[in-house]
Amino acid sequence: MRFIVFLLLAPFISCNKKEVPSSTPISINKPADTGKTKFEVLNYLYSISGHKTIAGIHNREPNVEPERWTDSIYAVTGKYPGLWSGDFLFERDNIDNRQDMINEALKEWKQGSVVQIMWHLCNPALSTPCGYDTTGVLSKLTDAQWNELITDGTPLNKKWKSMIDNICVYLQFLKEHGVEVLWRPLHEMNQGAFWWGGRPGPNGTLKLYQIMHDYMTNTKGLTNLIWEWDIQDLPGYQSALKEYNPGNNYWDILAFDVYDKSGYTMDKYNAVVNAADGKPIAIGECATLPTEIVLQAQPKWTFFMSWSELTFSSNTIDQIKSLYNAPDVITLDQMPGWQ
């Protein structure tokens, strides 16, 4: 979410990723219904809900170094996160290096990581590539343009689907290699700063999400995607959990981004648990990490994903180490591995 200028913490970033020790399955009590989905990853998230939380970090830029922030965690903790996250992104150099990001996703999967991918994308009514500004990711659509976008067969709708086609090539590659992907499209649906977000109602942002889901699943055949529905803890998040819900059949995980200074309140947690109605929940993005005490009080968070450089600017090294060594936090060496 946050694209800010940040001086890299060079002393904490390892140049070459070390081999990860062979994984040892963790001992947990699995609910009886954890085998109810076709996805290993999703079943695993069901099994740890209420018991354990996977540590994760986003690797936002550059796509030519898609392991940069994961390696930074290893450099300061001696442990790799159990969840790796990448981004298709929007600028020319990152678009040109999308295959590098996808290759890293495959590598992470083979090592036993949960793989998550998201997409900060350009406005289909404007140009691609674009910037993280009001002519790109942070631009706007008029109501007329929005209605054209969600109307099948219109020029803007066709352009939108052609943009999706471009990334489906990479997701198809992962499908062919057996990779299950936590797919987090149109993130922070209640965030009006993004061109796709902040439009409540049945023909708003959730409609675009539904179109994207049906097109990628039914038309493109991407049956390896585990769909995340994601909102942010902006004021009014309680109503947003209802107004932006695309429907039970359209998502598998409810992710909630925690950036508000009030932090990890029980009100937020309870609202998300209630909205998920039994499905896994996750801390979709954060700058300030949850503490071990927070996760003990809120045990249904199945993973947290801290935001790249903000992990290091919003937390002390000791805080990061403490969390990654907490007994209820799962790092890569504790992941079960995928078949």
C-alpha positions as CSV (number, residue, x, y, z in Angstrom):
1,M,0.0,0.0,0.0
2,R,2.6,2.6,1.1
3,F,5.0,3.6,-1.7
4,I,7.4,6.0,0.1
5,V,11.0,6.9,-0.4
6,F,13.1,4.9,2.1
7,L,16.9,4.5,2.5
8,L,17.6,0.8,2.3
9,L,19.0,-0.8,5.4
10,A,22.1,-2.1,3.7
11,P,23.7,-3.7,6.8
12,F,20.6,-5.9,7.3
13,I,20.2,-7.1,3.7
14,S,21.9,-10.3,2.7
15,C,23.2,-10.5,-0.8
16,N,22.6,-14.2,-1.4
17,K,19.7,-16.2,0.0
18,K,20.9,-19.1,2.2
19,E,19.5,-22.6,1.9
20,V,16.6,-23.1,4.2
21,P,16.8,-26.0,6.6
22,S,14.5,-28.9,5.9
23,S,11.0,-28.2,7.3
24,T,9.5,-29.9,10.3
25,P,5.7,-30.0,10.5
26,I,4.4,-28.2,13.6
27,S,2.2,-30.0,16.1
28,I,-1.3,-28.6,16.2
29,N,-4.8,-29.8,16.7
30,K,-6.5,-29.6,13.4
31,P,-10.3,-29.0,13.2
32,A,-12.3,-31.8,11.6
33,D,-13.2,-29.8,8.5
34,T,-9.7,-28.6,7.4
35,G,-9.8,-30.9,4.4
36,K,-12.9,-29.4,3.0
37,T,-11.2,-27.3,0.2
38,K,-9.1,-28.4,-2.8
39,F,-6.2,-26.2,-1.7
40,E,-3.3,-27.4,0.5
41,V,-2.6,-23.9,1.6
42,L,-6.1,-23.0,2.4
43,N,-6.6,-26.2,4.4
44,Y,-3.4,-25.4,6.3
45,L,-4.7,-21.9,7.2
46,Y,-7.9,-23.5,8.5
47,S,-5.9,-25.8,10.6
48,I,-3.8,-23.1,12.3
49,S,-6.6,-20.7,12.8
50,G,-6.9,-20.1,16.6
51,H,-3.5,-21.7,17.2
52,K,-0.7,-20.2,15.2
53,T,0.1,-17.2,12.9
54,I,2.4,-17.3,9.9
55,A,5.0,-14.5,9.6
56,G,5.1,-12.8,6.3
57,I,6.5,-9.8,4.5
58,H,5.8,-8.0,1.2
59,N,8.5,-7.6,-1.5
60,R,7.2,-4.6,-3.4
61,E,10.1,-3.2,-5.4
62,P,12.1,-3.7,-7.5
63,N,10.8,-6.8,-9.2
64,V,14.3,-7.6,-10.4
65,E,15.1,-8.2,-6.7
66,P,11.9,-10.0,-5.6
67,E,13.4,-11.5,-2.4
68,R,14.9,-8.2,-1.0
69,W,12.7,-7.7,2.0
70,T,12.4,-11.4,2.8
71,D,16.2,-11.6,2.9
72,S,16.2,-8.5,5.1
73,I,14.1,-10.4,7.7
74,Y,16.6,-13.3,7.6
75,A,19.5,-10.9,8.1
76,V,18.1,-9.6,11.3
77,T,16.3,-12.7,12.7
78,G,18.1,-15.7,11.3
79,K,14.6,-16.9,10.1
80,Y,12.8,-16.6,6.8
81,P,9.1,-15.6,6.9
82,G,6.6,-18.4,6.2
83,L,4.8,-16.2,3.7
84,W,6.4,-14.4,0.7
85,S,4.5,-11.7,-1.1
86,G,5.1,-10.2,-4.5
87,D,3.5,-7.5,-6.7
88,F,2.9,-7.2,-10.5
89,L,3.3,-3.5,-10.1
90,F,2.8,-0.7,-12.6
91,E,6.1,1.1,-13.7
92,R,8.0,0.1,-16.8
93,D,11.0,-1.5,-15.1
94,N,8.8,-3.6,-12.8
95,I,6.5,-4.7,-15.5
96,D,9.5,-5.8,-17.6
97,N,10.8,-7.9,-14.7
98,R,7.5,-9.6,-13.7
99,Q,8.9,-12.9,-14.7
100,D,11.7,-12.5,-12.1
101,M,9.0,-12.0,-9.5
102,I,7.2,-15.1,-10.7
103,N,10.4,-17.1,-10.7
104,E,10.9,-16.1,-7.1
105,A,7.3,-17.1,-6.3
106,L,8.0,-20.6,-7.7
107,K,11.2,-20.9,-5.7
108,E,9.5,-19.8,-2.5
109,W,6.7,-22.3,-3.1
110,K,9.3,-25.2,-3.5
111,Q,10.9,-24.1,-0.3
112,G,7.6,-24.4,1.5
113,S,6.5,-20.7,1.7
114,V,2.9,-19.5,1.3
115,V,2.9,-17.5,-1.9
116,Q,0.9,-14.3,-2.1
117,I,0.7,-12.0,-5.1
118,M,-1.1,-8.6,-5.5
119,W,-1.3,-5.9,-8.1
120,H,-1.0,-2.2,-7.8
121,L,-2.4,-1.5,-11.3
122,C,-2.8,1.4,-13.7
123,N,-6.1,3.0,-14.5
124,P,-7.5,1.3,-17.6
125,A,-8.9,4.7,-18.8
126,L,-5.4,6.1,-18.8
127,S,-2.0,4.7,-19.8
128,T,0.2,1.8,-18.8
129,P,2.9,1.9,-17.5
130,C,2.1,4.6,-15.0
131,G,3.2,6.1,-11.7
132,Y,2.0,6.0,-8.1
133,D,0.3,9.4,-8.6
134,T,-2.9,11.0,-9.8
135,T,-2.2,10.0,-13.4
136,G,-1.8,6.4,-12.4
137,V,-2.6,4.2,-9.4
138,L,-4.0,7.2,-7.5
139,S,-6.1,8.5,-10.4
140,K,-9.9,8.7,-10.6
141,L,-12.6,7.4,-12.9
142,T,-15.8,9.4,-13.6
143,D,-19.1,7.7,-12.9
144,A,-19.6,7.4,-16.6
145,Q,-16.2,5.7,-17.1
146,W,-16.9,3.4,-14.1
147,N,-20.2,2.3,-15.6
148,E,-18.5,1.6,-18.9
149,L,-15.8,-0.4,-17.1
150,I,-18.2,-2.8,-15.5
151,T,-20.4,-3.2,-18.6
152,D,-19.4,-6.3,-20.5
153,G,-18.2,-5.7,-24.1
154,T,-17.6,-1.9,-23.9
155,P,-14.2,-0.5,-25.0
156,L,-13.1,0.2,-21.4
157,N,-14.3,-3.2,-20.2
158,K,-12.3,-4.9,-23.0
159,K,-9.2,-2.9,-22.2
160,W,-9.6,-3.9,-18.6
161,K,-9.8,-7.5,-19.5
162,S,-6.7,-7.2,-21.8
163,M,-4.8,-5.9,-18.8
164,I,-5.9,-8.9,-16.8
165,D,-4.8,-11.1,-19.7
166,N,-1.3,-9.8,-19.4
167,I,-0.9,-11.0,-15.8
168,C,-2.8,-14.3,-16.4
169,V,0.1,-15.5,-18.4
170,Y,2.3,-15.4,-15.3
171,L,-0.4,-16.9,-13.0
172,Q,-0.9,-19.7,-15.6
173,F,2.8,-20.4,-15.4
174,L,2.5,-20.9,-11.7
175,K,-0.6,-23.1,-12.2
176,E,1.4,-25.3,-14.6
177,H,4.1,-25.7,-11.9
178,G,1.6,-26.6,-9.2
179,V,1.8,-23.3,-7.2
180,E,-1.2,-22.3,-5.2
181,V,-1.4,-18.5,-5.0
182,L,-3.0,-16.3,-2.4
183,W,-4.4,-13.8,-4.9
184,R,-5.1,-10.3,-3.4
185,P,-6.6,-8.2,-6.2
186,L,-8.2,-4.7,-5.8
187,H,-6.8,-4.5,-2.3
188,E,-8.2,-2.1,0.3
189,M,-11.5,-1.9,-1.5
190,N,-12.7,0.8,0.9
191,Q,-9.6,3.0,0.2
192,G,-10.7,5.9,-2.1
193,A,-7.2,6.9,-2.9
194,F,-7.0,4.1,-5.4
195,W,-8.9,4.4,-8.7
196,W,-10.6,1.1,-8.1
197,G,-11.5,1.7,-4.4
198,G,-14.0,3.6,-2.3
199,R,-17.1,2.9,-4.4
200,P,-19.7,1.1,-2.2
201,G,-22.8,-0.5,-3.4
202,P,-23.6,-3.5,-5.7
203,N,-22.2,-1.7,-8.8
204,G,-19.2,-0.3,-7.0
205,T,-15.8,-1.8,-6.2
206,L,-17.2,-5.1,-5.3
207,K,-18.7,-5.4,-8.8
208,L,-15.3,-5.0,-10.4
209,Y,-13.9,-7.6,-8.0
210,Q,-16.7,-10.0,-9.1
211,I,-16.0,-9.4,-12.8
212,M,-12.3,-10.0,-12.2
213,H,-13.0,-13.2,-10.3
214,D,-15.4,-14.7,-12.9
215,Y,-13.1,-13.7,-15.8
216,M,-9.9,-15.1,-14.2
217,T,-11.6,-18.3,-12.9
218,N,-14.1,-19.2,-15.6
219,T,-12.7,-17.7,-18.7
220,K,-9.0,-18.0,-18.0
221,G,-9.2,-21.2,-16.0
222,L,-6.9,-20.1,-13.2
223,T,-8.1,-22.6,-10.6
224,N,-4.9,-22.3,-8.6
225,L,-6.0,-18.9,-7.1
226,I,-7.1,-18.6,-3.4
227,W,-9.0,-15.3,-3.4
228,E,-8.4,-12.7,-0.7
229,W,-11.0,-10.0,0.0
230,D,-9.2,-7.1,1.6
231,I,-10.2,-3.9,3.3
232,Q,-8.3,-1.3,5.4
233,D,-9.0,-0.1,9.0
234,L,-10.2,3.3,7.8
235,P,-13.0,5.1,9.8
236,G,-16.2,3.2,9.1
237,Y,-14.5,-0.1,8.6
238,Q,-17.4,-1.8,10.4
239,S,-19.9,-0.8,7.7
240,A,-17.3,-1.4,5.0
241,L,-17.1,-5.1,6.0
242,K,-20.7,-5.3,4.9
243,E,-20.8,-2.7,2.0
244,Y,-17.8,-4.1,0.2
245,N,-18.4,-7.8,0.6
246,P,-18.4,-9.3,-2.9
247,G,-20.3,-12.4,-1.7
248,N,-19.4,-15.6,0.0
249,N,-18.6,-17.5,-3.2
250,Y,-16.1,-14.8,-4.3
251,W,-13.5,-15.0,-1.6
252,D,-11.7,-17.6,0.6
253,I,-9.8,-15.3,3.0
254,L,-10.7,-12.0,4.6
255,A,-7.6,-9.8,4.9
256,F,-7.6,-6.7,7.0
257,D,-5.0,-4.0,6.7
258,V,-4.0,-2.3,10.0
259,Y,-2.5,1.1,9.7
260,D,-4.6,3.3,11.9
261,K,-2.8,4.5,15.0
262,S,-5.3,2.8,17.3
263,G,-3.6,-0.5,16.3
264,Y,-4.8,-4.0,16.9
265,T,-7.9,-3.3,18.9
266,M,-10.3,-6.1,19.9
267,D,-13.1,-4.2,18.2
268,K,-11.3,-4.5,14.9
269,Y,-10.5,-8.2,15.5
270,N,-14.1,-9.1,16.5
271,A,-15.5,-7.2,13.5
272,V,-13.3,-9.1,11.1
273,V,-14.0,-12.5,12.8
274,N,-17.7,-11.9,12.6
275,A,-17.5,-10.8,8.9
276,A,-15.4,-13.8,8.0
277,D,-18.1,-16.1,9.3
278,G,-15.8,-19.0,9.9
279,K,-13.4,-18.4,7.0
280,P,-9.7,-17.7,7.7
281,I,-8.7,-14.1,8.5
282,A,-5.3,-12.4,8.1
283,I,-3.5,-9.1,8.8
284,G,-3.3,-8.2,5.1
285,E,-0.8,-5.3,5.6
286,C,0.8,-3.6,8.5
287,A,3.6,-1.2,9.3
288,T,3.7,-1.8,13.1
289,L,3.9,-5.5,13.7
290,P,1.5,-7.2,16.1
291,T,3.2,-8.4,19.3
292,E,3.1,-11.9,20.7
293,I,0.6,-10.6,23.3
294,V,-1.7,-9.3,20.6
295,L,-1.6,-12.6,18.7
296,Q,-2.3,-14.6,21.9
297,A,-5.4,-12.4,22.5
298,Q,-6.4,-12.5,18.8
299,P,-5.4,-16.1,17.7
300,K,-7.5,-16.3,14.6
301,W,-5.1,-14.2,12.5
302,T,-3.7,-16.9,10.3
303,F,-0.9,-14.7,8.9
304,F,0.4,-11.2,9.0
305,M,2.2,-9.4,6.2
306,S,4.3,-6.4,7.0
307,W,4.9,-3.8,4.4
308,S,8.5,-4.1,3.0
309,E,10.6,-1.1,4.2
310,L,7.9,-0.1,6.8
311,T,8.8,-3.2,8.7
312,F,12.1,-1.7,9.6
313,S,11.1,2.0,10.0
314,S,8.1,1.2,12.2
315,N,9.6,-1.5,14.5
316,T,12.9,-1.9,16.3
317,I,15.2,-4.8,15.4
318,D,14.5,-6.2,18.9
319,Q,10.8,-6.1,18.3
320,I,11.1,-7.9,14.9
321,K,13.3,-10.6,16.5
322,S,11.0,-11.1,19.4
323,L,8.0,-11.6,17.1
324,Y,9.8,-14.0,14.8
325,N,10.9,-16.1,17.7
326,A,7.5,-16.2,19.4
327,P,6.3,-19.7,20.0
328,D,2.9,-19.1,18.2
329,V,4.5,-17.5,15.1
330,I,5.4,-19.8,12.2
331,T,8.5,-19.1,10.2
332,L,9.6,-21.0,7.1
333,D,11.6,-23.6,9.0
334,Q,8.3,-24.6,10.6
335,M,6.2,-24.8,7.5
336,P,4.9,-28.3,6.5
337,G,5.9,-28.1,2.8
338,W,3.6,-28.6,-0.2
339,Q,3.1,-31.7,-2.3
